């Protein structure tokens, strides 16, 4: 007694100083965050009660935000050149911004391919996949797709991101 002030902070910035005192003398301040974004990742939100009149130490309770994020970008980074039938080629795809790291799945004309190796950068922000492809003449004009997705976010309108390449394959003449 008297009732404390009750404020919300994001990191060190006060974001809500409004509070009410109910009929029992309890202070209330409900924080509603309508839209979280990548900028809120690892932010620390704190509710702090202060009673300046009795010179007591503030009491603070905090929590941090961990957010699952879809990939921000996905790109086939290899040069999209003309391929030679029967000549093996490595095709590289990179995705950034997913949390946790995205997985990369390759498709050729909507059929999933399996001959790839994936690695994740030390900061977890970039996933790189290398596809080993042995094109044939039948692959000419085939659509190669690199699809990146966060397996924790498999619903909604943006459940994956992808980049495509219409292959041009010609025979090798000796």
N, C-alpha and C positions, 0 to 999 in steps of 0.2 A: 504494500500500500504506500503510496498511490499506485494506480495501474501504470505499467511501463509504456513507453513508445515502442512500436513494433515496425521495423523496416526490412525490406528485401534488398539484397545486393547481388549484382552479377560481377564476379571477381571483386574489384574494390569500388565499383560505382553503384550508388544507390539507384535502384530502378523503381521502387515503390515505397513511398513514405506515408501512404494512407492506411489508416487502421481504424477499427471501431472498438468501443468498449461496450460489452453487452450488459444486461441487467444484473448479472452476478459479479460484474467488475473485471471480467476476463477480456484481455485484448485479443483482437482477431485481425489478421491481414492475409487474405487468400491471394496467392499469386497464380495467375493464369497466363500461360505462354501459348499464344494462338498458333504460332508458326515457328518451328525450329528450323535452323539451317546449319550448314557446315560451319558457320561462324560461331555456333554454340558448342561445337565439339570441345570437350574437356573444360568447358566453362564451369566455374564453381558458383553455385547459387547459395546464398546464406540468408537466413532469417535471424535478425538480431533484436533482442529485447534490451532496452535501456531504462533505467530508473534513475534519472539525474538527481531527483530530490533527496533520495536517501544515500547517494554517493556509492551505490553498489557497482560492481564490475558488470559490464554488459555480458549477456549470455547469448551465444551464437550456435546455431545448428546449420550444417552445410551439407550439400550434395553436389556431385558433378554429373555432367551429361556425357554419355557415350552414345553416339549416333551411328546407325547403319546407313551407309550412303551408296547409292547406285554409281556406276562408272560415269565420270564426267566426259571422257573422250575415249574413242577406240579408233585406231588407225593401222592399216596395213602399211608398214613403213618401208618395206622392200620396194625397189623400183618396179613399177608395173610395166614391164617390157614384154616383148614378144618371146614366147617360150618355144623350145625345140622339143619335139616329140622324142621320148626315150632318153632325154637328158635330165637327170635329177636336179632339182632346184630347192633351195631353202627359202621359205617365205616367212617374214617376221611380222608379227602383229603386236601392238602395244596398247595397253589401256591404263588410264590414270584416274585417280580420284575415288575409287571404291573403298569402302570400309565395311567389313574386312575386305582384304584383297579379292578382286574379281577372279573368276575362272574364265578361261578362253576356250571356246568350242569352235571348231572349223567345220564348214559345210561346203560341199560342191554340188550344185544343183539340188539343194535341200537334203542331201544325204550326208550324215555326219561322218567326218574323217577322224582317224585315230592316230596317225603317225606324226605326233607333235610332242615337243618338250616345253614345259612351262617353268618360269622362274619368277620370283617376286623380289623387288628391291628391298634393301635392308630397312627402309622406312615404311615399307608396306604400301606405298602409294602407287607403285607401278608394277603391273604384271606384264611379262613378255612371253610370247609363245612363238616357237620356231616350228613350222610345218615342213616336213620333208615330202615333196611331191614329185612323182615321176609322171609327167603329163604324157598323154597319148593324143593322137589325132582326133579321137572322139571327144576330147576335152576342149576343142576349139569352140569358142563362144559360151563355154560353161561359166556359170556364176560361182565364184569362190567367195565365201563369206566368213569373216572373222567376227564371232559374237562374244561379247564380254557380259558377264552377269554376276551379280552378288547373290549367292545362293540363299542368303538370309532374307532377301527381298524378292520373292518369286511371284508377287501379285502386283496388280496395278498397271497403269498404262505404260510405265517406263521400266518394265522388269528386266530389260537388257538393252544394250547398245551394240551396233554392228557397223562394219565397213565392208564393202564389196569390191570385187574386181572381176570384170568380164575377161576371161582368159583368151588370149590369141595364141594358138599353137600351130606350128608348121612343122613339116617333116624335114629331117636333115638330109641334104643331098651331098653325096661324096663324089 
